């Protein structure tokens, strides 16, 4: 029997493999990955500085250990060149392999801004533990630290400019500031986290970040980045509003784009991501997708209401459902509302954005409980469809989750 092949050894790929092994101990399983195949949790990348974590400390298991744990063949450092969905074959740098079922868990790629300037190529992004290693090494080198597991925070602050004050940008800013570095957040929106949070919560986050010592340049973008005199004085960022600032390192956190390279070459249906149905199936027979690369079908709202869901809860739900489907139990992905937890210790938020098709006719209502702000979204029928809360804690979060789907009490 040919194996189930999973392309990608990130959180999505390994989570699916574990779910499969809970249901079937014997089915042949192969994981193909372009990296070294080590297991780490990607959300940890944006809060590792303040914990003084080296990149190697974030990897909890090697490819060999994962292969033994899930009883699978893990082909590390192996690139997939092409997929033949008719012949059910993948072509890789390690050879050609037949599959019984194929799962794409190839993740997303960092968006690169079209910046001018002689140092535009020096902009970093962190989308993988190897990217974090490079970023940390540069911060360490500039701060004068010796890069080992026993290093201590330096008194010499590194100036980090972060492009993008969304989820990842705000998390990195708070984390780097917690490690003692000087941080500037740059974003075209008038408030941080504008795409996810209500203005009331975004304003609260801005106040908390500024109180922590983080500078915010909002309502503008970076236009060019230049090396100052081509020496060690650092970089100069020229912003679209004509202002400028200096930094030692520039980190881009403007977002991710699903990796569609293999899917498009295989002529799978793609939109913003790899289009899947309610069970995780792509447009090709025996081919599935999940995680950051997938474009999930909405449970309601009709065609065109698909969603990119780059969060842990949808990934876990998809892994459980696809594992059942692959073992003969056709299962719909249960995309229950689940809070997005924003890892900003200075102002921790929990957010459940409302379904997109309800936003135009709905309304937000805000409540203040001492220092805590609670925002609830009600659709046209007065049913609560989303919320945001900060500072958040488990008991408040669970109480708000219990209110979802219920009509507001007058």
C-alpha positions as CSV (number, residue, x, y, z in Angstrom):
1,X,0.0,0.0,0.0
2,X,1.3,3.5,-0.9
3,X,1.7,5.9,2.0
4,X,-0.2,9.0,3.0
5,X,2.3,11.7,2.3
6,X,2.3,15.1,4.1
7,X,4.3,17.9,2.6
8,X,5.4,20.1,5.4
9,X,6.8,19.5,8.9
10,X,5.4,22.5,10.7
11,X,2.8,22.5,13.4
12,X,0.1,21.7,10.8
13,X,1.9,18.7,9.3
14,X,3.0,17.1,12.5
15,X,-0.3,17.7,14.2
16,X,-2.1,15.9,11.4
17,X,0.4,13.0,11.6
18,X,-0.2,12.7,15.4
19,X,-4.0,12.7,14.9
20,X,-3.6,10.0,12.2
21,X,-1.7,7.8,14.5
22,X,-4.4,8.0,17.1
23,X,-6.8,6.5,14.6
24,X,-4.5,4.1,12.7
25,X,-1.3,2.7,14.0
26,X,-0.4,0.8,10.8
27,X,-1.1,3.0,7.7
28,X,2.2,3.9,6.0
29,X,3.1,7.6,6.6
30,X,5.7,9.8,5.0
31,X,6.5,13.5,5.8
32,X,8.5,15.5,3.3
33,X,10.0,18.8,4.4
34,X,12.5,21.3,2.9
35,X,13.9,22.1,6.4
36,X,15.6,19.9,9.0
37,X,12.3,18.5,10.2
38,X,12.7,19.5,13.8
39,X,9.4,20.2,15.8
40,X,8.8,23.6,17.3
41,X,5.7,25.7,18.0
42,X,5.7,28.7,15.6
43,X,3.7,31.0,18.0
44,X,6.7,30.8,20.3
45,X,8.9,32.8,17.9
46,X,7.3,36.1,18.8
47,X,7.8,35.9,22.6
48,X,11.2,34.2,22.9
49,X,13.4,37.2,23.4
50,X,12.2,38.2,26.8
51,X,12.6,34.6,27.9
52,X,16.1,34.7,26.6
53,X,15.5,31.6,24.4
54,X,18.0,30.5,21.8
55,X,16.6,29.1,18.5
56,X,17.8,25.6,19.4
57,X,15.9,25.8,22.7
58,X,12.6,26.3,20.8
59,X,13.0,23.0,18.9
60,X,11.6,20.3,21.2
61,X,12.2,17.2,19.0
62,X,14.5,16.4,16.1
63,X,13.2,14.9,12.9
64,X,14.5,11.5,14.0
65,X,12.7,11.7,17.3
66,X,9.5,12.8,15.5
67,X,9.8,9.9,13.1
68,X,10.1,7.5,15.9
69,X,7.2,9.1,17.8
70,X,4.7,8.9,15.0
71,X,6.1,5.9,13.2
72,X,6.7,7.7,10.0
73,X,9.4,8.2,7.4
74,X,10.5,11.8,7.6
75,X,12.4,13.1,4.6
76,X,14.2,16.2,5.9
77,X,16.0,18.7,3.7
78,X,14.0,17.4,0.8
79,X,12.2,19.7,-1.7
80,X,9.1,18.8,-3.6
81,X,9.5,19.8,-7.2
82,X,6.1,18.8,-8.6
83,X,2.9,16.9,-7.9
84,X,1.2,14.7,-10.5
85,X,-2.3,14.4,-9.2
86,X,-3.4,12.1,-12.0
87,X,-0.6,9.6,-11.4
88,X,-0.7,10.3,-7.6
89,X,3.1,10.9,-7.5
90,X,5.3,13.6,-6.1
91,X,8.7,14.4,-7.6
92,X,11.3,15.4,-5.0
93,X,15.0,16.1,-4.7
94,X,15.2,12.6,-3.1
95,X,13.3,10.9,-5.9
96,X,9.7,10.1,-6.9
97,X,7.1,8.7,-4.5
98,X,3.7,7.3,-5.1
99,X,1.0,8.3,-2.6
100,X,-2.4,7.0,-1.6
101,X,-3.5,10.3,-0.2
102,X,-1.6,13.6,-0.2
103,X,-1.8,16.5,2.3
104,X,-0.4,20.0,1.7
105,X,0.8,21.6,4.9
106,X,3.3,24.0,3.3
107,X,2.5,27.1,5.3
108,X,2.9,30.7,4.2
109,X,5.6,33.0,3.1
110,X,6.5,36.4,4.5
111,X,5.3,39.3,2.4
112,X,8.2,41.5,1.2
113,X,7.5,45.2,0.8
114,X,8.9,47.0,-2.3
115,X,11.3,49.3,-0.4
116,X,13.8,51.6,-2.0
117,X,17.3,52.3,-0.5
118,X,20.7,50.6,-0.5
119,X,19.8,48.6,2.7
120,X,16.3,47.4,1.7
121,X,17.7,43.9,1.3
122,X,18.8,43.9,4.9
123,X,15.2,43.8,6.2
124,X,14.6,40.6,8.2
125,X,11.4,38.6,8.7
126,X,10.7,35.8,11.2
127,X,8.6,33.0,9.7
128,X,10.6,30.0,10.8
129,X,12.8,29.0,13.7
130,X,15.8,29.4,11.3
131,X,14.7,33.0,10.7
132,X,14.6,33.6,14.4
133,X,18.1,32.2,14.7
134,X,19.4,34.8,12.2
135,X,17.4,37.6,13.8
136,X,18.7,36.7,17.3
137,X,22.3,36.4,16.1
138,X,22.1,39.9,14.6
139,X,20.6,41.4,17.8
140,X,23.3,39.6,19.8
141,X,26.1,40.7,17.6
142,X,25.0,44.4,17.7
143,X,24.5,44.3,21.5
144,X,27.9,42.8,22.0
145,X,26.7,39.6,23.7
146,X,28.3,36.3,23.3
147,X,25.8,34.0,21.7
148,X,25.4,31.1,24.1
149,X,22.7,29.6,26.3
150,X,23.9,31.5,29.3
151,X,23.9,35.0,27.9
152,X,22.3,37.8,29.9
153,X,20.3,40.9,28.6
154,X,22.7,43.6,27.6
155,X,22.8,47.2,28.9
156,X,23.4,48.2,25.3
157,X,20.0,48.4,23.7
158,X,19.5,47.5,20.1
159,X,17.3,49.8,18.1
160,X,14.7,47.7,16.3
161,X,12.2,49.2,13.8
162,X,9.3,46.9,13.1
163,X,7.3,47.3,10.0
164,X,3.7,46.4,10.8
165,X,1.7,46.9,14.0
166,X,-0.5,43.9,13.5
167,X,-0.6,40.7,15.6
168,X,2.9,39.6,15.1
169,X,4.4,43.1,15.0
170,X,2.9,44.0,18.3
171,X,3.9,40.7,19.9
172,X,7.5,41.1,18.8
173,X,7.5,44.8,19.9
174,X,6.4,43.9,23.4
175,X,8.8,40.9,23.6
176,X,11.8,42.9,22.4
177,X,11.1,45.7,24.7
178,X,10.8,43.2,27.6
179,X,14.3,42.1,26.7
180,X,15.5,45.7,27.0
181,X,15.7,46.8,23.4
182,X,14.5,50.1,21.9
183,X,11.5,49.4,19.6
184,X,9.7,51.5,17.1
185,X,6.5,50.2,15.5
186,X,5.5,51.6,12.0
187,X,2.1,51.0,10.5
188,X,-0.2,52.8,8.0
189,X,-3.3,52.4,10.2
190,X,-4.2,55.0,12.8
191,X,-4.1,52.4,15.6
192,X,-2.2,49.2,16.3
193,X,-3.9,45.8,15.7
194,X,-6.5,47.7,13.6
195,X,-7.4,44.7,11.4
196,X,-8.4,42.5,14.4
197,X,-9.3,44.7,17.3
198,X,-12.0,47.3,17.8
199,X,-10.8,50.9,18.1
200,X,-11.4,50.9,21.9
201,X,-9.1,47.9,22.3
202,X,-6.6,49.1,19.8
203,X,-6.4,52.4,21.7
204,X,-5.9,50.6,25.0
205,X,-3.1,48.6,23.4
206,X,-1.4,51.7,22.0
207,X,-1.5,53.3,25.5
208,X,0.0,50.2,27.1
209,X,2.8,49.9,24.4
210,X,3.7,53.5,24.7
211,X,3.8,53.3,28.5
212,X,6.2,50.3,28.1
213,X,8.5,52.6,26.2
214,X,7.7,51.5,22.6
215,X,7.5,54.3,20.0
216,X,4.7,54.2,17.5
217,X,4.8,55.8,14.1
218,X,1.2,55.4,12.8
219,X,-0.5,56.5,9.7
220,X,2.6,56.1,7.6
221,X,4.9,53.4,6.0
222,X,8.5,52.9,5.3
223,X,9.5,54.2,1.9
224,X,13.3,53.5,1.9
225,X,16.0,52.1,4.1
226,X,19.6,53.2,3.7
227,X,22.9,52.2,5.5
228,X,24.3,55.3,7.2
229,X,27.7,56.0,5.6
230,X,28.0,52.3,5.0
231,X,29.5,51.8,8.5
232,X,28.3,50.5,11.8
233,X,26.2,53.5,12.6
234,X,23.1,51.7,11.6
235,X,20.2,52.2,9.2
236,X,18.1,55.2,8.4
237,X,14.4,54.7,7.6
238,X,12.7,57.3,5.5
239,X,8.9,57.2,6.0
240,X,6.2,58.1,3.5
241,X,5.3,61.1,5.6
242,X,8.8,62.6,5.1
243,X,10.0,61.8,8.6
244,X,13.0,59.6,9.4
245,X,14.4,57.5,12.1
246,X,17.4,55.4,12.8
247,X,17.6,51.7,13.7
248,X,20.1,48.9,14.0
249,X,17.8,46.3,12.6
250,X,14.6,46.4,10.6
251,X,12.1,43.6,11.1
252,X,9.2,43.2,8.7
253,X,5.9,41.9,10.2
254,X,3.5,43.1,7.5
255,X,1.9,39.7,7.1
256,X,2.1,36.3,5.5
257,X,0.9,35.0,2.1
258,X,-0.1,31.3,1.7
259,X,2.5,29.4,-0.2
260,X,0.7,28.4,-3.5
261,X,3.8,27.4,-5.5
262,X,3.1,23.7,-5.6
263,X,-0.6,24.0,-5.7
264,X,-0.6,26.3,-8.7
265,X,1.9,24.1,-10.6
266,X,-0.4,21.1,-9.9
267,X,-3.4,23.1,-11.2
268,X,-5.3,23.0,-7.9
269,X,-7.9,25.6,-7.4
270,X,-6.5,28.5,-5.5
271,X,-7.7,31.9,-4.3
272,X,-5.8,33.7,-1.5
273,X,-4.9,30.2,-0.3
274,X,-5.4,26.6,-1.5
275,X,-9.2,26.3,-1.7
276,X,-10.6,23.4,0.3
277,X,-14.1,22.2,1.0
278,X,-15.6,21.6,4.4
279,X,-13.7,18.4,4.8
280,X,-10.3,19.8,3.8
281,X,-10.3,18.4,0.3
282,X,-8.8,20.4,-2.6
283,X,-10.0,20.4,-6.1
284,X,-8.0,17.3,-6.9
285,X,-9.0,13.8,-5.8
286,X,-7.0,12.4,-2.8
287,X,-5.4,15.8,-2.1
288,X,-6.0,17.8,1.1
289,X,-4.7,21.0,2.6
290,X,-4.6,22.6,6.1
291,X,-2.9,25.3,8.1
292,X,-1.6,28.6,6.9
293,X,-1.7,27.6,3.2
294,X,-5.4,26.7,3.2
295,X,-8.4,28.8,2.3
296,X,-11.2,27.3,4.5
297,X,-14.8,27.1,3.4
298,X,-17.2,29.1,5.7
299,X,-19.9,27.3,7.4
300,X,-22.4,29.9,6.2
301,X,-22.6,32.9,4.1
302,X,-22.4,31.2,0.7
303,X,-19.6,31.1,-1.9
304,X,-17.0,33.8,-1.7
305,X,-17.0,33.7,2.1
306,X,-13.9,31.5,2.4
307,X,-11.3,32.5,4.9
308,X,-7.6,32.3,5.6
309,X,-7.3,31.3,9.3
310,X,-3.6,31.5,10.4
311,X,-4.4,30.5,14.0
312,X,-3.9,27.4,16.1
313,X,-7.5,26.5,16.8
314,X,-8.5,26.1,13.1
315,X,-5.4,24.2,12.4
316,X,-6.1,21.7,15.2
317,X,-9.8,21.3,14.1
318,X,-8.7,20.7,10.5
319,X,-6.1,18.1,11.6
320,X,-8.7,16.2,13.6
321,X,-11.2,16.2,10.8
322,X,-8.8,15.4,8.0
323,X,-7.3,12.5,10.0
324,X,-10.7,11.0,10.3
325,X,-11.5,11.5,6.6
326,X,-8.2,9.9,5.6
327,X,-9.0,6.8,7.7
328,X,-12.4,6.4,6.1
329,X,-14.7,8.5,8.2
330,X,-15.7,11.5,6.1
331,X,-15.7,14.4,8.6
332,X,-16.5,18.1,8.4
333,X,-14.0,20.5,9.9
334,X,-15.7,22.0,12.9
335,X,-14.6,25.6,12.9
336,X,-16.0,26.7,16.3
337,X,-15.3,30.2,17.4
338,X,-12.1,30.3,19.4
339,X,-10.3,33.3,20.8
340,X,-7.1,34.6,19.2
341,X,-4.8,35.3,22.2
342,X,-2.5,38.2,21.6
343,X,0.8,37.7,23.4
344,X,1.4,41.3,24.5
345,X,2.1,41.1,28.3
346,X,1.6,44.8,28.7
347,X,-2.0,44.5,27.4
348,X,-3.0,40.9,26.8
349,X,-6.0,40.6,24.5
350,X,-8.5,37.8,23.5
351,X,-10.3,38.4,20.2
352,X,-13.1,36.5,18.4
353,X,-13.6,38.5,15.1
354,X,-17.2,38.3,13.9
355,X,-18.0,36.5,10.7
356,X,-17.3,38.8,7.8
357,X,-20.7,38.6,6.2
358,X,-22.3,39.9,9.5
359,X,-20.1,43.0,9.9
360,X,-21.9,45.5,7.6
361,X,-25.3,45.2,9.3
362,X,-24.0,44.6,12.9
363,X,-22.8,46.8,15.7
364,X,-20.1,46.9,18.4
365,X,-21.0,47.6,22.0
366,X,-18.3,48.4,24.6
367,X,-18.3,48.0,28.3
368,X,-15.7,49.1,30.9
369,X,-15.1,47.0,34.0
370,X,-12.4,48.9,35.9
371,X,-9.3,48.6,33.8
372,X,-10.8,45.9,31.6
373,X,-12.5,46.8,28.2
374,X,-15.0,44.4,26.8
375,X,-16.3,44.8,23.2
376,X,-19.2,42.7,22.0
377,X,-20.4,42.4,18.4
378,X,-24.1,41.9,17.7
379,X,-25.5,41.1,14.2
380,X,-28.7,42.6,12.7
381,X,-30.8,40.2,14.8
382,X,-29.1,41.2,18.0
383,X,-27.2,37.9,18.3
384,X,-23.7,38.1,19.7
385,X,-21.2,37.0,17.0
386,X,-17.8,38.2,18.2
387,X,-16.0,39.9,21.0
388,X,-12.7,41.4,22.3
389,X,-11.4,41.8,25.8
390,X,-8.4,43.2,27.4
391,X,-6.7,42.7,29.8
392,X,-8.0,39.2,29.3
393,X,-8.0,36.2,31.6
394,X,-9.4,32.7,31.3
395,X,-12.6,33.1,33.4
396,X,-13.6,36.3,31.5
397,X,-12.8,34.7,28.2
398,X,-14.8,31.6,28.9
399,X,-17.8,33.7,30.0
400,X,-17.8,35.6,26.8
401,X,-17.5,32.5,24.7
402,X,-20.6,31.2,26.4
403,X,-22.5,34.3,25.3
404,X,-21.7,33.7,21.6
405,X,-24.8,32.9,19.5
406,X,-27.2,34.3,22.1
407,X,-29.4,37.4,21.8
408,X,-28.5,40.4,23.8
409,X,-30.4,40.9,27.0
410,X,-32.0,44.3,27.2
